Amino acid sequence: MLPTRPITLDDTDRQLIALLQINARESVANLARALGIARTTVNSRLARLEKAQVITGYGVRLGPGLLDGGLQAYVGIKVQARSGKDVVRRLSAMSQVQQLCTVSGEFDYVAWLRTDSPEQLDQLLDQIGGVDGVEKTTTSIILSNKVDRR
C-alpha cells in the first residue's frame, strides 16, 4: 500500500522520528513532552507516518553482550547476469543473512552476516559461494562498531 502522494516531513516529524530511533518504546506522553505538543498530535502524526510508510515498523536492537562470542561480516557478492532473483531467494532463506542490499560498484549485493563462530562463518561463506549464479564473494569481518545510528 503506497501513499497516493509523497509525504512532506516538517521539523516536528523529523524530531519525532529521531526520538523514536533512540527509543521506539518511548511513551506518547514523553514524546509529546519532549516535542512540546499534545499527545493527540503525536498519535495523529504517528498514524500519518505509518500510513505513508515513513515508519514501517518498530524493532529491537540487540546489545553488544548478546553479540559477544559471535561474528559479524559484510560480504560483497557478484552474480551472473539474470541470476539475481534466484540468488536473492536463496540468500533470503539463510537465517544468518541479516540484511541484503543491492549496491553499485564492483559487487551486485552486499550481505550483512551474523554467525556464532568463525567455523560457522566459513560454512556460510561456502554455502553462499555455492549458490548457482554467484560468481565472486569478498568478505570483511567486523572487528568493532564505532558508530551505530540504527
N, C-alpha and C positions, 0 to 999 in steps of 0.2 A: 504494500500500500504506500505509494509515493505521494508526497504532498502535491496539491494541484498547482501551487506556485511556490517559488523559492521563499524561504523564511528569512526575515531580516532580524539579526540579533542586535539588541541595544546593549548599553553598558551593564544594565541590571541583569540581563540574560547571561552575559559573559561572566559577571561576578557570581551569579548563582551556579553556573556550570563549574567555575573554579572551586567554589566551596564544596560542591558535590564530588569533585575529583579528589579533594583532600579527604573527605569523609562522606561516602554515599549514603551512610546511615544517619546522617545528621537530621535532627527533628525539624519539621517545618517551622516550629516556633523559634528555634535557634537560627535557622536560615533567615526568617523574617526579621529577627532582631539584628542580625549581622548586616542585612541589606537595608534596614530602616524602612521596611514596607510591611503591609498587613499579611497575615498568614493566608488569607483567602487569595491574595495576589500571588503569593508563592505557589499555592496549589494550582491556580489557573495557568501560571507560567510553566510549571512542570508539565501539566497536561498538554499545553500547546507545544512544548519542546519534544515531548514524547510522540504526539500525534504527527509532528513534522519529521520525526525520526532524526532529530538532532541528538536526542538522548535515546539510545536504542536498548539500554539495559543497565542494570546495576550489578556489580560483581564483587568478588573477594580477591584481594591481593594477598598472596602468601608471604609470610615473613621470612627473613633470611634463615631463621632457625630450622624451618621445615626443609629448606634447600641445602642445609649443611650436609656434607657427605654425598650430595647429588652432583650432577654435572650438567651444565648447560652449554649449548653450542649453537652457532649460526652456520648454516650450510648453504652455499651458493650452488644452484642446480641448473645445469644447461640441458635442455631437452631437444630431441629431434623434431623437425618440422611436423606439424599436425598431430603431435602426440601429447600436447599439453593437457587436454581434457582428461585423458586416461591417467596421466601421471598425477594430476591433482586428485582424482578419485582414489587412486591407490594410496597416496600420501595422507589423505584425509582419514583413511581407515587406521592409520598408525597412531595410537594414543600418545606416544611420546612427542609427536609433532604438535607443538603448542600453537604455532602460528605459521602460515604460509602466505607469502606475499609475491605478487608479480612485480618485477623490477626492471629498470632499464640498465643497459650496460652489458658486460660480458656474460652475465647469467640471466636466465629467464625468470627464476624464482629464488627467493631466499626463505629458508625454513628456520624457525627457532625450535630447537630440540631440548628436551629435558629428560635425563636418564638418572638412574641411581648409582651408576658406576662407569668407569672407563670401559669395562668389558661390554656392558650393555650398549654404550655409545658405539663401540666398534661393531657390534652385531647390527645395530640400527643403521649405521652407515653402509654396511654390506647389503642390507635389505633395500635401502634407498638406491644404491648403485645398481642393484639387480632388477629394478623396476624397468619393464620394457619402455623404451623411449628416452631413458635418462642417458645422456652422453657423457657428462662430466660432473663431478662434485668437488667443491673445495670447502674445507671445514675450518672454522675458527672457534676454539674453545674459549668460553667466557671465564676470565681469571678473576675479575671483581667488577662490581657495579658501582660506578661513580655518580651517576645521576639517573633517577627513575621518576618520571612525572606521570606514569600511568596512574 
